[in-house]
Amino acid sequence: MMYDVIIPNSTTYLLVKIFVLILALLLWFTITAAPVI
């Protein structure tokens, strides 16, 4: 992956993965909740 070159630090890489996961989850909630609201 691209992040392996930019971020060699495993802790930062883990934080980025968690951040992306939360971001994707929020995006999914927005898409699924949009027709209800």
C-alpha positions, 0 to 999 in steps of 0.5 A: 500500500501507499501508506507503507512508504509514507508512514514507516511507523507502525503506530501511526499506520495503525492510527491511520487505519482506525481513522479511515475505518471510522470515516468509512463507518460515518459515511456508511451511516450518512448514506443509510440514514439519508432516506430515513431523514 
